[in-house]
Each structure stands twice: as C-alpha cells, then as structure tokens.
Amino acid sequence: AAQAVAAEVIKAPEIQAKYASASFTCAGFEARPEKELTPAQQPGKVTANKGYVQIITNLGTLNIELYCHLTPKTCENFIGLCLKGYYDNVTFHRSIKNFMIQGGDPTGTGRGGKSLWEDNFYDEFRRELQHTDRGILSMANHGANTNGSQFFILYKSARHLDQKHTVFGKVVGGLHVLRKMELIPVGERDKPIEDIRMLATVVISNPFSEESMLKEQQEIEARKQKKNPTADKGERGLWFSHPQPVSAATSSSSVGKYLPEAALPAVGSKRPALDFGAVSSESPTKKAKTSADPFSRF
C-alpha cells in the first residue's frame, strides 16, 4: 500500500497562537483579536490515568487499554463515541492479513464517520507510542489532522505508520478474537466476506468523566498535602510569615530590612545595561506537505 507523507503535528495551542496579534508596540497598530477555537481544535482534557473499553463483537470481546494520559483528545473522542453508542452494530469493513483490521465507519464504506465534535481533530503523535506490536489501536485518517471516528487494530508491527497515524491504545485481552478476525477471508477491497461486527462497546473506566476528574484532583491535592503538611497553614518560612522588626543598630544602614543602601545606584549615575541574550535569526522549519490519501491507503 502507498505510504502517506509524514505530517507536522499541529497542536491546539499553536493553532490559537496563529491568530494572536503580531505586536502591541507599533504606533497605530490595532491588535487583531484571537480566533476562538472550535471544539475539535481545543486541547484535550488533562488526566494522569488510562481508560478501559470493551468492544463486544460477533466473534468475541476485545479488551482495550486507552492511553488517555498521552493522547487525551483522541481518547476523549473514542470514549465519547462509545458512550453515545456510535459504534454499535458497525462492521469492520477492511481486513488485511499480517497487517491490520479497520472499522468505525457507520456507512461501512470506509469513507464516512465523524468525530465526537462533528469535525476532524488534530493528530497526537508521541515518541513512546509507535506501531510496534500486534493489537496496537490507532486512528485511520486521510491526511494530517483529519481524525474522525475510524480506527484500526494491527495484526503485526507496521512502523511505516509512525508519525502518520495516532496510536492511542492497545488490545490487552482477547487476542484470540483478533486472530479469528484475521483468519476470515476477504473479497473485493479487502472487505471480509463474513461480517465482523461490533455489537456494542462498554466503557469500563472513563478518566474524563466529571466524577473521575474530581476524584483525580482530590488525590493530587492529598498527595501535595502529605508531601508538605504545612502548605495550607501559611508556614512559608520566616521571610514571609514572621518578619522581624528592624533593630536600631541596622535601621540607619539599610532601606527597610532586606535592601542595603549600598545596593542603590548613586544619584545621576547611569543604569547598567540589561542583557536579554541573543535573538536567534534562524527561520522556522517549513511544514512538510501533507498527503490526501483516502482511508484505504496507509
């Protein structure tokens, strides 16, 4: 299969910065207001936890571990679609032995499907997440930052997909079911001649729910409190909490308590020049051209 051109990752904060005003120092320049991000462009919810989902198929159940702590936007999309029942009764429309099986398109054609936000969302490439193992879960797309609802599961390592498709989970239970899927013969356009269908999806653990997010925040605060039990008592050291009066012996030779008179410049003297460091003149790296390959081309 043809390989897509690797694309530069566009993160949500970078998209927002693109629309920020260029300068506020030029006379007569009117600042350009920032463009509001769409829900699909906004950053994913931050969590330190993983998620777990079951995909119940007509051949058995796949237990999926989701890397919510590393690819929050992609995992939030997948979990959200599962909770909506979006994948219920949807087939895996494409299977290639020794490569992967692809699904997630309600039309069953490989050309449909929408994200949780009804629009494409950005890639989340991570160096530690690669297409190295059987059971890796990754997003299907038709170019850079065009993620929707379709995904695929690897039958074997496919490193040529690294930095082109977002890895966001892995099968951690039910690999024998994945083997059954791989053995089913396929016909035209790699479509299985027997239906491989997702009957339902069950969210076992959702770190993005309000309850989970609140619990996680409480656990973080508890760890901070355990590490520094005096943090909430205002005990920040003597300098802040217990300032001492200035003695008569030192009051004449200091300003306040902490700044000696000797540190102040003499009247009429020039201030020393401030060194802000050298400004790099290197131009930013140009973005790589993205491919417009369809979902069926990896």
BAROTI-610790 format. One record per residue (C-alpha): x, y, z; residue in one letter. Coordinates in nm, 4 decimals, m for minus. Each point is the difference from the previous one (the first is absolute). Example, Ala and Ser with C-alpha at 12.3 -4.5 7.8 and 13.67 -1.06 7.14 Angstrom:
<pts>
+----------+----------+----------+------+
!        u !        v !        w ! type !
+----------+----------+----------+------+
!   1.2300 !  m0.4500 !   0.7800 !    A !
!   0.1370 !   0.3440 !  m0.0660 !    S !
+----------+----------+----------+------+
</pts>
This chain:
<pts>
+----------+----------+----------+------+
!        u !        v !        w ! type !
+----------+----------+----------+------+
!   0.0000 !   0.0000 !   0.0000 !    A !
!   0.1154 !   0.3527 !  m0.0746 !    A !
!   0.1524 !   0.1818 !   0.2946 !    Q !
!  m0.1330 !   0.3399 !   0.1005 !    A !
!   0.2404 !   0.2909 !   0.0485 !    V !
!   0.0780 !   0.0631 !   0.3659 !    A !
!  m0.1650 !   0.3191 !   0.1175 !    A !
!   0.1032 !   0.2540 !   0.2585 !    E !
!  m0.2142 !  m0.0186 !   0.3114 !    V !
!  m0.2174 !   0.3066 !   0.0485 !    I !
!  m0.0895 !   0.0321 !   0.3661 !    K !
!  m0.2960 !   0.2002 !   0.1186 !    A !
!   0.2050 !   0.2699 !   0.1791 !    P !
!   0.1949 !   0.0599 !  m0.3229 !    E !
!  m0.3211 !   0.0443 !  m0.1942 !    I !
!  m0.1161 !   0.2565 !   0.2543 !    Q !
!   0.3326 !   0.1861 !  m0.0104 !    A !
!  m0.0281 !   0.0258 !  m0.3779 !    K !
!  m0.2808 !   0.2502 !   0.0365 !    Y !
!   0.1528 !   0.2059 !   0.2811 !    A !
!   0.1010 !   0.3608 !  m0.0696 !    S !
!   0.3527 !   0.0457 !  m0.1330 !    A !
!   0.1043 !   0.3058 !   0.2030 !    S !
!  m0.1284 !   0.2509 !   0.2498 !    F !
!   0.2894 !   0.2462 !  m0.0257 !    T !
!  m0.0544 !   0.1416 !  m0.3494 !    C !
!  m0.1764 !   0.3365 !   0.0049 !    A !
!  m0.3358 !  m0.0087 !  m0.1671 !    G !
!  m0.0088 !  m0.3803 !  m0.0097 !    F !
!  m0.3328 !  m0.1494 !   0.1010 !    E !
!   0.0312 !  m0.3403 !   0.1665 !    A !
!  m0.1733 !  m0.2783 !  m0.1856 !    R !
!  m0.2283 !  m0.1970 !   0.2341 !    P !
!   0.0764 !  m0.3661 !   0.0531 !    E !
!  m0.2146 !  m0.2395 !  m0.1966 !    K !
!  m0.2044 !  m0.2249 !   0.2235 !    E !
!   0.0870 !  m0.3675 !  m0.0311 !    L !
!  m0.2641 !  m0.2464 !  m0.1084 !    T !
!  m0.0757 !  m0.2914 !   0.2362 !    P !
!   0.2038 !  m0.2297 !  m0.2278 !    A !
!   0.3000 !   0.2352 !   0.0186 !    Q !
!  m0.0036 !   0.0512 !   0.3759 !    Q !
!   0.2555 !  m0.1894 !   0.2122 !    P !
!  m0.1057 !  m0.3305 !   0.1520 !    G !
!  m0.0815 !  m0.0352 !   0.3689 !    K !
!   0.3081 !  m0.0613 !   0.2118 !    V !
!   0.0130 !  m0.3238 !   0.1987 !    T !
!   0.2705 !  m0.2236 !   0.1435 !    A !
!  m0.2108 !  m0.3145 !  m0.0348 !    N !
!  m0.0707 !  m0.2551 !  m0.2696 !    K !
!  m0.3429 !  m0.1062 !  m0.1242 !    G !
!  m0.1477 !  m0.3422 !  m0.0709 !    Y !
!  m0.2649 !  m0.1031 !  m0.2514 !    V !
!  m0.1442 !  m0.3301 !  m0.1183 !    Q !
!  m0.0889 !  m0.0508 !  m0.3657 !    I !
!  m0.2543 !  m0.2816 !  m0.0151 !    I !
!  m0.0021 !  m0.1601 !  m0.3460 !    T !
!  m0.1827 !  m0.2934 !  m0.1553 !    N !
!   0.3281 !  m0.1955 !   0.0330 !    L !
!   0.0734 !   0.0864 !   0.3612 !    G !
!   0.1105 !   0.2882 !   0.2219 !    T !
!   0.3064 !   0.2219 !  m0.0331 !    L !
!   0.1241 !   0.1729 !   0.3157 !    N !
!   0.1614 !   0.3333 !  m0.0863 !    I !
!   0.2393 !   0.2083 !   0.2084 !    E !
!  m0.0057 !   0.3685 !  m0.0975 !    L !
!   0.2956 !   0.2373 !   0.0438 !    Y !
!  m0.2083 !   0.2924 !   0.1260 !    C !
!   0.2992 !   0.1499 !   0.1823 !    H !
!   0.1981 !   0.0240 !  m0.3253 !    L !
!  m0.2628 !   0.0571 !  m0.2707 !    T !
!  m0.2879 !   0.1692 !   0.1859 !    P !
!  m0.1832 !   0.1453 !  m0.3004 !    K !
!  m0.0039 !  m0.3275 !  m0.1925 !    T !
!  m0.1058 !  m0.2038 !   0.3025 !    C !
!  m0.2694 !   0.2500 !   0.0964 !    E !
!  m0.1364 !  m0.0340 !  m0.3546 !    N !
!   0.0012 !  m0.3809 !   0.0088 !    F !
!  m0.1551 !  m0.0278 !   0.3471 !    I !
!  m0.2599 !   0.2636 !  m0.0844 !    G !
!  m0.1061 !  m0.1847 !  m0.3157 !    L !
!  m0.0192 !  m0.3257 !   0.1950 !    C !
!  m0.2246 !   0.1615 !   0.2625 !    L !
!  m0.2287 !   0.1271 !  m0.2778 !    K !
!  m0.0292 !  m0.3505 !  m0.1457 !    G !
!   0.1532 !   0.1304 !  m0.3213 !    Y !
!   0.1819 !  m0.3270 !  m0.0743 !    Y !
!  m0.2909 !  m0.2301 !   0.0841 !    D !
!  m0.0778 !  m0.2376 !  m0.2886 !    N !
!   0.2812 !   0.1507 !  m0.2117 !    V !
!   0.2135 !  m0.2418 !  m0.2047 !    T !
!   0.3742 !  m0.0257 !  m0.0509 !    F !
!  m0.0028 !   0.0786 !  m0.3713 !    H !
!   0.3636 !  m0.0752 !  m0.0858 !    R !
!   0.2403 !  m0.2746 !   0.1068 !    S !
!   0.3457 !  m0.0822 !  m0.1346 !    I !
!   0.1748 !  m0.3094 !   0.1361 !    K !
!   0.3374 !   0.0721 !   0.1617 !    N !
!  m0.0868 !   0.3713 !   0.0045 !    F !
!  m0.3164 !   0.1336 !   0.1680 !    M !
!  m0.3785 !   0.0070 !   0.0307 !    I !
!  m0.1895 !   0.3301 !  m0.0380 !    Q !
!  m0.3428 !   0.1135 !   0.1190 !    G !
!  m0.1954 !   0.2811 !   0.1575 !    G !
!  m0.1886 !   0.1221 !  m0.3091 !    D !
!  m0.3790 !  m0.0261 !   0.0433 !    P !
!  m0.0443 !  m0.0006 !  m0.3802 !    T !
!   0.2215 !  m0.3083 !  m0.0339 !    G !
!   0.1725 !   0.1510 !  m0.3038 !    T !
!   0.3184 !   0.1371 !   0.1545 !    G !
!  m0.0918 !   0.3507 !  m0.1124 !    R !
!  m0.2262 !   0.1103 !   0.2860 !    G !
!  m0.0035 !   0.0655 !   0.3708 !    G !
!   0.0288 !   0.3140 !   0.2121 !    K !
!   0.1767 !   0.0853 !   0.3222 !    S !
!  m0.1679 !   0.0754 !   0.3317 !    L !
!   0.0119 !   0.3685 !  m0.0979 !    W !
!  m0.1415 !  m0.0529 !  m0.3522 !    E !
!   0.3278 !   0.1196 !  m0.1511 !    D !
!   0.3531 !  m0.1287 !  m0.0602 !    N !
!   0.2431 !   0.0374 !   0.2889 !    F !
!   0.3769 !   0.0197 !   0.0213 !    Y !
!   0.2644 !  m0.2754 !   0.0187 !    D !
!   0.1667 !  m0.0856 !   0.3310 !    E !
!   0.3336 !  m0.1605 !  m0.0838 !    F !
!   0.2166 !  m0.1202 !   0.2888 !    R !
!   0.3480 !  m0.1490 !  m0.0259 !    R !
!  m0.0837 !  m0.2664 !   0.2559 !    E !
!  m0.3106 !  m0.1104 !  m0.1927 !    L !
!   0.0883 !  m0.1836 !  m0.3181 !    Q !
!  m0.1473 !  m0.2649 !  m0.2281 !    H !
!   0.2217 !  m0.2738 !   0.1420 !    T !
!  m0.2265 !  m0.2824 !   0.1177 !    D !
!  m0.2975 !  m0.2181 !  m0.0811 !    R !
!  m0.3135 !   0.1516 !   0.1517 !    G !
!   0.1072 !   0.3667 !  m0.0266 !    I !
!  m0.3031 !   0.2308 !  m0.0385 !    L !
!   0.0474 !   0.3003 !  m0.2306 !    S !
!  m0.2048 !   0.2619 !  m0.1845 !    M !
!  m0.0760 !  m0.0279 !  m0.3720 !    A !
!   0.0156 !   0.3251 !  m0.1961 !    N !
!   0.0297 !   0.1450 !  m0.3482 !    H !
!   0.2798 !   0.2466 !   0.0722 !    G !
!   0.1423 !   0.2094 !   0.2802 !    A !
!  m0.2435 !   0.1044 !   0.2753 !    N !
!  m0.3039 !  m0.1691 !  m0.1596 !    T !
!  m0.0978 !  m0.2370 !   0.2820 !    N !
!  m0.3663 !  m0.0938 !   0.0280 !    G !
!  m0.1547 !  m0.3261 !   0.1211 !    S !
!   0.1905 !  m0.2655 !  m0.1950 !    Q !
!   0.2750 !  m0.2032 !   0.1644 !    F !
!   0.2029 !  m0.3139 !  m0.0659 !    F !
!   0.1612 !  m0.2786 !   0.2022 !    I !
!   0.3340 !  m0.1456 !  m0.1088 !    L !
!   0.0494 !  m0.3680 !  m0.0710 !    Y !
!   0.3769 !   0.0601 !   0.0100 !    K !
!   0.2570 !   0.2779 !   0.0259 !    S !
!  m0.0288 !   0.2765 !  m0.2642 !    A !
!   0.2657 !   0.2608 !   0.0768 !    R !
!  m0.0562 !   0.1828 !  m0.3295 !    H !
!  m0.3190 !   0.1400 !   0.1573 !    L !
!   0.1869 !   0.1788 !   0.2801 !    D !
!  m0.0516 !   0.3782 !   0.0016 !    Q !
!  m0.2802 !  m0.0406 !  m0.2542 !    K !
!  m0.2726 !  m0.1565 !   0.2160 !    H !
!  m0.0708 !   0.0607 !   0.3696 !    T !
!   0.0579 !  m0.3033 !   0.2233 !    V !
!  m0.2387 !   0.0295 !   0.2952 !    F !
!  m0.0492 !  m0.3468 !   0.1468 !    G !
!   0.0619 !  m0.3723 !  m0.0114 !    K !
!  m0.1886 !  m0.3290 !   0.0248 !    V !
!   0.0830 !  m0.1440 !   0.3429 !    V !
!  m0.2530 !  m0.2822 !  m0.0017 !    G !
!  m0.1583 !  m0.2071 !  m0.2759 !    G !
!   0.2943 !  m0.0463 !  m0.2364 !    L !
!  m0.1502 !  m0.3371 !  m0.0961 !    H !
!  m0.3027 !   0.1967 !  m0.1290 !    V !
!   0.2325 !   0.2177 !  m0.2063 !    L !
!   0.1442 !  m0.3223 !  m0.1451 !    R !
!  m0.3494 !  m0.1143 !  m0.1031 !    K !
!  m0.0509 !   0.3313 !  m0.1781 !    M !
!   0.3277 !  m0.0338 !  m0.1879 !    E !
!  m0.0870 !  m0.3483 !  m0.1279 !    L !
!  m0.3307 !   0.1008 !  m0.1606 !    I !
!   0.0409 !   0.0147 !  m0.3813 !    P !
!  m0.0490 !   0.3311 !  m0.1765 !    V !
!  m0.1365 !   0.1018 !  m0.3356 !    G !
!   0.0145 !   0.3121 !  m0.2108 !    E !
!   0.1694 !   0.3024 !   0.1659 !    R !
!   0.1088 !  m0.2225 !   0.2910 !    D !
!  m0.3559 !  m0.0205 !   0.1346 !    K !
!  m0.0593 !  m0.3134 !   0.2130 !    P !
!  m0.2395 !  m0.2387 !  m0.1751 !    I !
!  m0.1567 !  m0.0712 !   0.3396 !    E !
!  m0.1105 !   0.2897 !   0.2193 !    D !
!   0.2313 !   0.0922 !   0.2850 !    I !
!  m0.2308 !   0.2224 !   0.1980 !    R !
!   0.0249 !   0.2080 !   0.3178 !    M !
!  m0.3177 !  m0.0875 !   0.1879 !    L !
!   0.0679 !   0.2512 !   0.2783 !    A !
!   0.2718 !   0.1869 !   0.1861 !    T !
!   0.0227 !   0.0192 !   0.3788 !    V !
!   0.1991 !   0.2728 !   0.1757 !    V !
!   0.1584 !  m0.1629 !   0.3046 !    I !
!   0.2045 !   0.2980 !   0.1168 !    S !
!  m0.0408 !   0.3594 !  m0.1201 !    N !
!   0.2561 !   0.2405 !   0.1516 !    P !
!  m0.1705 !   0.2925 !  m0.1768 !    F !
!  m0.3299 !  m0.0254 !   0.1887 !    S !
!  m0.0729 !   0.2805 !   0.2471 !    E !
!   0.0085 !  m0.2447 !   0.2901 !    E !
!   0.3372 !  m0.1447 !  m0.1071 !    S !
!   0.1516 !   0.3429 !  m0.0636 !    M !
!  m0.1141 !   0.1216 !   0.3453 !    L !
!   0.1352 !  m0.3117 !   0.1695 !    K !
!   0.3334 !   0.0350 !  m0.1796 !    E !
!   0.0279 !   0.3647 !   0.1060 !    Q !
!  m0.0741 !  m0.0930 !   0.3607 !    Q !
!   0.2693 !  m0.2696 !  m0.0122 !    E !
!   0.2514 !   0.2513 !  m0.1367 !    I !
!  m0.0827 !   0.2457 !   0.2774 !    E !
!   0.0282 !  m0.2773 !   0.2601 !    A !
!   0.3466 !  m0.0950 !  m0.1270 !    R !
!   0.1088 !   0.3630 !   0.0122 !    K !
!  m0.1303 !   0.0315 !   0.3561 !    Q !
!   0.1777 !  m0.3184 !   0.1064 !    K !
!   0.3245 !   0.1210 !  m0.1537 !    K !
!  m0.0278 !   0.3460 !   0.1597 !    N !
!  m0.2416 !  m0.0139 !   0.2961 !    P !
!   0.0573 !   0.3675 !   0.0908 !    T !
!  m0.0818 !   0.1306 !  m0.3490 !    A !
!  m0.3528 !   0.1098 !   0.0951 !    D !
!   0.1014 !   0.1610 !   0.3287 !    K !
!   0.1903 !   0.2896 !  m0.1466 !    G !
!   0.3324 !  m0.1340 !   0.1351 !    E !
!   0.2131 !   0.1136 !  m0.2911 !    R !
!   0.3109 !   0.0794 !   0.1994 !    G !
!   0.0957 !   0.2899 !   0.2195 !    L !
!   0.0492 !   0.2437 !  m0.2871 !    W !
!  m0.3710 !  m0.0095 !  m0.0879 !    F !
!  m0.1823 !  m0.1111 !   0.3124 !    S !
!   0.1990 !   0.1535 !   0.2844 !    H !
!   0.1808 !   0.3208 !  m0.1023 !    P !
!   0.2155 !   0.1288 !   0.2849 !    Q !
!   0.0208 !   0.3669 !   0.1072 !    P !
!   0.3051 !   0.1961 !  m0.1115 !    V !
!   0.2430 !   0.0652 !   0.2833 !    S !
!   0.1272 !   0.3495 !   0.0712 !    A !
!   0.3540 !  m0.1117 !  m0.0835 !    A !
!  m0.0906 !  m0.0912 !  m0.3575 !    T !
!  m0.2757 !   0.2483 !  m0.0831 !    S !
!   0.2384 !   0.2760 !  m0.1010 !    S !
!   0.1963 !  m0.2138 !  m0.2438 !    S !
!  m0.2813 !  m0.1672 !  m0.1840 !    S !
!  m0.3159 !   0.0797 !  m0.1921 !    V !
!  m0.2865 !  m0.1925 !   0.1578 !    G !
!   0.1508 !  m0.3268 !   0.1190 !    K !
!   0.1363 !  m0.1862 !  m0.2965 !    Y !
!   0.1507 !   0.2533 !  m0.2437 !    L !
!   0.3303 !   0.1693 !   0.1092 !    P !
!   0.0555 !   0.3604 !  m0.0995 !    E !
!   0.3195 !  m0.1013 !  m0.1788 !    A !
!  m0.2075 !  m0.1884 !  m0.2541 !    A !
!  m0.1707 !   0.3194 !  m0.1194 !    L !
!   0.1651 !   0.1867 !  m0.2916 !    P !
!   0.1375 !   0.3466 !   0.0667 !    A !
!  m0.2071 !   0.3000 !  m0.1059 !    V !
!   0.0724 !   0.0942 !  m0.3628 !    G !
!   0.1750 !  m0.3305 !  m0.0791 !    S !
!  m0.0995 !  m0.2005 !  m0.3061 !    K !
!  m0.1856 !  m0.3251 !   0.0376 !    R !
!   0.1937 !  m0.3095 !  m0.1124 !    P !
!  m0.1083 !  m0.1440 !  m0.3357 !    A !
!  m0.2213 !  m0.3050 !   0.0183 !    L !
!   0.1013 !  m0.3063 !  m0.2001 !    D !
!  m0.2987 !  m0.1944 !  m0.1311 !    F !
!   0.2115 !  m0.2472 !  m0.1970 !    G !
!   0.0454 !  m0.0395 !  m0.3727 !    A !
!  m0.3081 !  m0.0273 !  m0.2206 !    V !
!   0.0235 !  m0.2876 !  m0.2445 !    S !
!  m0.0178 !   0.0963 !  m0.3654 !    S !
!  m0.0772 !  m0.3484 !  m0.1168 !    E !
!  m0.3223 !  m0.0279 !  m0.1944 !    S !
!  m0.2577 !  m0.2593 !   0.1103 !    P !
!  m0.0012 !  m0.3359 !  m0.1700 !    T !
!  m0.2476 !  m0.0218 !  m0.2835 !    K !
!  m0.2964 !  m0.2314 !   0.0509 !    K !
!   0.0126 !  m0.3275 !  m0.1915 !    A !
!  m0.2572 !  m0.0429 !  m0.2730 !    K !
!  m0.2894 !  m0.2201 !   0.1017 !    T !
!  m0.1537 !  m0.2751 !  m0.2078 !    S !
!  m0.3624 !  m0.0300 !  m0.1023 !    A !
!  m0.0067 !  m0.3766 !  m0.0088 !    D !
!  m0.3381 !  m0.1601 !   0.0756 !    P !
!  m0.0625 !  m0.2140 !   0.3075 !    F !
!   0.0865 !  m0.3119 !  m0.2002 !    S !
!   0.3587 !   0.1095 !  m0.0572 !    R !
!   0.2639 !  m0.0388 !   0.2728 !    F !
+----------+----------+----------+------+
</pts>
